[in-house]
């Protein structure tokens, strides 16, 4: 495996035949994010009509219809995106687990001896399961939450460019804080993964030795180590 490759591209390559569901989910999520701005545009148009003195029953009806349609489309597209994302994610998880098991079945015994049972359990259960969070939630929702503000920013540029640029200040500050938090999390992640592997190793060791513990009648005293 090429460790220098892009992580997102690598995950999508792992998705294989399920990639089409993930791409369709991203498209629906992006459209759902764009629909978030539709009600605001409808309210803005109604306020402008009142300010310009051309507010009529027809204008109110059209803007209300646009608002309702935008809200409904937003939730429908989000539901479709969620369904497609989970279908693709769980299919990808199945393929990845099958690939790992196929690799383990062909690996030399010496290579398996170099890895603890806790490490293997962590990869098959915990690490692979984390892909579901990325593929079914983080990836489509990232596009959804970016597309709405991007559309609003473009609209602000057409209405008032200086005001639109001012709105970037809190966004830049928030991005700087997130970058700092990610750096801190990246520094402690190896220790967290090592602790998880050690815990899984102890759990597997204990479960495997339960028969011996029962045979020796150790009872509750055997739990003190854990």
MARVOLO-154304 format. One record per residue (C-alpha): residue in three letters; x, y, z. Coordinates in nm, 2 decimals. Layout:
residues N
{'ALA',{X,Y,Z}} ...
This chain:
residues 226
{'UNK',{0.00,0.00,0.00}} {'UNK',{0.13,0.34,-0.09}} {'UNK',{0.13,0.55,0.23}} {'UNK',{0.18,0.87,0.04}} {'UNK',{-0.14,0.84,-0.15}} {'UNK',{-0.44,1.06,-0.08}} {'UNK',{-0.64,0.91,0.21}} {'UNK',{-0.98,1.00,0.05}} {'UNK',{-0.88,0.86,-0.29}} {'UNK',{-0.75,0.55,-0.11}} {'UNK',{-1.08,0.50,0.07}} {'UNK',{-1.28,0.55,-0.25}} {'UNK',{-1.05,0.29,-0.42}} {'UNK',{-1.13,0.05,-0.14}} {'UNK',{-1.50,0.11,-0.20}} {'UNK',{-1.46,-0.05,-0.54}} {'UNK',{-1.80,-0.15,-0.69}} {'UNK',{-1.98,0.06,-0.41}} {'UNK',{-1.82,0.38,-0.53}} {'UNK',{-2.11,0.47,-0.74}} {'UNK',{-2.34,0.49,-0.44}} {'UNK',{-2.10,0.71,-0.26}} {'UNK',{-2.06,0.95,-0.55}} {'UNK',{-2.44,0.97,-0.59}} {'UNK',{-2.47,1.03,-0.22}} {'UNK',{-2.22,1.32,-0.24}} {'UNK',{-2.42,1.47,-0.53}} {'UNK',{-2.75,1.45,-0.34}} {'UNK',{-2.58,1.59,-0.03}} {'UNK',{-2.44,1.88,-0.22}} {'UNK',{-2.78,1.96,-0.37}} {'UNK',{-2.94,1.93,-0.03}} {'UNK',{-2.69,2.18,0.11}} {'UNK',{-2.77,2.42,-0.18}} {'UNK',{-3.14,2.39,-0.09}} {'UNK',{-3.06,2.53,0.26}} {'UNK',{-3.02,2.87,0.10}} {'UNK',{-3.35,2.87,-0.09}} {'UNK',{-3.57,2.97,0.20}} {'UNK',{-3.34,3.27,0.28}} {'UNK',{-3.36,3.38,-0.08}} {'UNK',{-3.74,3.36,-0.07}} {'UNK',{-3.76,3.56,0.25}} {'UNK',{-3.51,3.82,0.10}} {'UNK',{-3.72,3.85,-0.21}} {'UNK',{-4.03,3.91,0.00}} {'UNK',{-3.86,4.17,0.21}} {'UNK',{-3.73,4.35,-0.10}} {'UNK',{-4.08,4.35,-0.25}} {'UNK',{-4.22,4.51,0.07}} {'UNK',{-3.94,4.77,0.07}} {'UNK',{-3.99,4.86,-0.29}} {'UNK',{-4.37,4.87,-0.25}} {'UNK',{-4.46,4.59,-0.49}} {'UNK',{-4.56,4.33,-0.24}} {'UNK',{-4.88,4.16,-0.37}} {'UNK',{-5.06,3.84,-0.30}} {'UNK',{-4.90,3.68,-0.60}} {'UNK',{-4.55,3.77,-0.48}} {'UNK',{-4.62,3.63,-0.13}} {'UNK',{-4.76,3.31,-0.28}} {'UNK',{-4.47,3.26,-0.51}} {'UNK',{-4.21,3.32,-0.24}} {'UNK',{-4.40,3.09,0.01}} {'UNK',{-4.42,2.82,-0.26}} {'UNK',{-4.04,2.85,-0.32}} {'UNK',{-3.97,2.84,0.05}} {'UNK',{-4.18,2.52,0.10}} {'UNK',{-4.04,2.35,-0.21}} {'UNK',{-3.68,2.43,-0.11}} {'UNK',{-3.74,2.29,0.24}} {'UNK',{-3.90,1.97,0.11}} {'UNK',{-3.63,1.91,-0.15}} {'UNK',{-3.36,1.97,0.11}} {'UNK',{-3.50,1.69,0.34}} {'UNK',{-3.58,1.46,0.05}} {'UNK',{-3.23,1.49,-0.10}} {'UNK',{-3.08,1.45,0.24}} {'UNK',{-3.27,1.13,0.30}} {'UNK',{-3.17,0.99,-0.04}} {'UNK',{-2.81,1.08,0.03}} {'UNK',{-2.82,0.91,0.37}} {'UNK',{-2.96,0.59,0.22}} {'UNK',{-2.71,0.58,-0.07}} {'UNK',{-2.42,0.66,0.16}} {'UNK',{-2.50,0.38,0.41}} {'UNK',{-2.56,0.13,0.12}} {'UNK',{-2.22,0.22,-0.03}} {'UNK',{-2.05,0.23,0.31}} {'UNK',{-2.16,-0.11,0.44}} {'UNK',{-2.08,-0.26,0.11}} {'UNK',{-1.73,-0.12,0.12}} {'UNK',{-1.69,-0.24,0.48}} {'UNK',{-1.78,-0.59,0.37}} {'UNK',{-1.53,-0.58,0.08}} {'UNK',{-1.25,-0.44,0.30}} {'UNK',{-1.31,-0.71,0.57}} {'UNK',{-1.31,-0.98,0.30}} {'UNK',{-0.98,-0.84,0.16}} {'UNK',{-0.82,-0.84,0.50}} {'UNK',{-0.93,-1.19,0.58}} {'UNK',{-0.81,-1.31,0.23}} {'UNK',{-0.48,-1.15,0.30}} {'UNK',{-0.46,-1.32,0.65}} {'UNK',{-0.54,-1.66,0.50}} {'UNK',{-0.24,-1.63,0.27}} {'UNK',{0.00,-1.48,0.51}} {'UNK',{0.29,-1.69,0.65}} {'UNK',{0.25,-1.81,1.01}} {'UNK',{0.56,-1.62,1.11}} {'UNK',{0.41,-1.29,0.99}} {'UNK',{0.10,-1.36,1.20}} {'UNK',{0.31,-1.44,1.50}} {'UNK',{0.46,-1.10,1.49}} {'UNK',{0.11,-0.94,1.54}} {'UNK',{-0.09,-0.98,1.85}} {'UNK',{-0.45,-1.10,1.84}} {'UNK',{-0.56,-0.77,1.98}} {'UNK',{-0.40,-0.59,1.68}} {'UNK',{-0.58,-0.82,1.44}} {'UNK',{-0.91,-0.76,1.62}} {'UNK',{-0.85,-0.39,1.62}} {'UNK',{-0.80,-0.39,1.24}} {'UNK',{-1.10,-0.61,1.16}} {'UNK',{-1.34,-0.47,1.41}} {'UNK',{-1.26,-0.11,1.52}} {'UNK',{-1.05,0.03,1.23}} {'UNK',{-1.27,-0.10,0.95}} {'UNK',{-1.58,0.01,1.14}} {'UNK',{-1.45,0.37,1.15}} {'UNK',{-1.47,0.37,0.77}} {'UNK',{-1.85,0.37,0.81}} {'UNK',{-1.84,0.70,0.99}} {'UNK',{-1.62,0.85,0.71}} {'UNK',{-1.81,0.71,0.41}} {'UNK',{-2.17,0.73,0.54}} {'UNK',{-2.15,1.05,0.74}} {'UNK',{-1.84,1.27,0.72}} {'UNK',{-1.78,1.26,0.34}} {'UNK',{-2.14,1.35,0.22}} {'UNK',{-2.20,1.59,0.51}} {'UNK',{-1.88,1.78,0.44}} {'UNK',{-2.01,1.86,0.09}} {'UNK',{-2.35,1.94,0.22}} {'UNK',{-2.23,2.18,0.49}} {'UNK',{-1.99,2.35,0.25}} {'UNK',{-2.22,2.40,-0.04}} {'UNK',{-2.49,2.60,0.15}} {'UNK',{-2.25,2.87,0.29}} {'UNK',{-2.07,2.88,-0.05}} {'UNK',{-2.40,2.96,-0.23}} {'UNK',{-2.48,3.22,0.03}} {'UNK',{-2.14,3.38,0.00}} {'UNK',{-2.17,3.40,-0.38}} {'UNK',{-2.51,3.56,-0.33}} {'UNK',{-2.36,3.81,-0.09}} {'UNK',{-2.09,3.90,-0.34}} {'UNK',{-2.36,4.00,-0.59}} {'UNK',{-2.55,4.20,-0.33}} {'UNK',{-2.27,4.36,-0.12}} {'UNK',{-1.91,4.25,-0.18}} {'UNK',{-1.75,4.42,0.12}} {'UNK',{-2.00,4.26,0.36}} {'UNK',{-1.94,3.93,0.20}} {'UNK',{-1.57,3.96,0.26}} {'UNK',{-1.63,4.05,0.62}} {'UNK',{-1.81,3.73,0.67}} {'UNK',{-1.49,3.54,0.59}} {'UNK',{-1.32,3.67,0.91}} {'UNK',{-1.50,3.43,1.15}} {'UNK',{-1.47,3.15,0.90}} {'UNK',{-1.09,3.19,0.88}} {'UNK',{-1.06,3.21,1.26}} {'UNK',{-1.27,2.89,1.30}} {'UNK',{-1.06,2.71,1.04}} {'UNK',{-0.74,2.81,1.23}} {'UNK',{-0.88,2.67,1.55}} {'UNK',{-0.98,2.34,1.38}} {'UNK',{-0.63,2.31,1.23}} {'UNK',{-0.48,2.35,1.57}} {'UNK',{-0.72,2.09,1.72}} {'UNK',{-0.64,1.84,1.45}} {'UNK',{-0.26,1.88,1.51}} {'UNK',{-0.32,1.81,1.88}} {'UNK',{-0.54,1.51,1.80}} {'UNK',{-0.28,1.38,1.55}} {'UNK',{-0.01,1.39,1.82}} {'UNK',{-0.20,1.18,2.07}} {'UNK',{-0.35,0.94,1.82}} {'UNK',{-0.06,0.69,1.82}} {'UNK',{-0.09,0.65,2.20}} {'UNK',{-0.46,0.61,2.18}} {'UNK',{-0.43,0.34,1.91}} {'UNK',{-0.16,0.16,2.12}} {'UNK',{-0.38,0.16,2.43}} {'UNK',{-0.67,0.02,2.22}} {'UNK',{-0.45,-0.26,2.09}} {'UNK',{-0.33,-0.34,2.44}} {'UNK',{-0.68,-0.35,2.57}} {'UNK',{-0.80,-0.58,2.29}} {'UNK',{-0.50,-0.81,2.34}} {'UNK',{-0.59,-0.84,2.71}} {'UNK',{-0.95,-0.90,2.64}} {'UNK',{-0.88,-1.17,2.38}} {'UNK',{-0.62,-1.33,2.62}} {'UNK',{-0.87,-1.33,2.90}} {'UNK',{-1.16,-1.48,2.70}} {'UNK',{-0.93,-1.75,2.56}} {'UNK',{-0.81,-1.84,2.91}} {'UNK',{-1.15,-1.85,3.08}} {'UNK',{-1.16,-2.23,3.07}} {'UNK',{-0.83,-2.24,3.26}} {'UNK',{-0.95,-1.98,3.51}} {'UNK',{-1.27,-2.18,3.57}} {'UNK',{-1.07,-2.51,3.60}} {'UNK',{-0.84,-2.35,3.86}} {'UNK',{-1.14,-2.21,4.05}} {'UNK',{-0.99,-1.86,4.06}} {'UNK',{-1.32,-1.68,4.05}} {'UNK',{-1.34,-1.31,4.10}} {'UNK',{-0.97,-1.29,4.19}} {'UNK',{-0.88,-1.33,3.82}} {'UNK',{-1.04,-1.00,3.74}} {'UNK',{-0.80,-0.79,3.95}} {'UNK',{-0.55,-0.78,3.66}} {'UNK',{-0.81,-0.62,3.43}} 
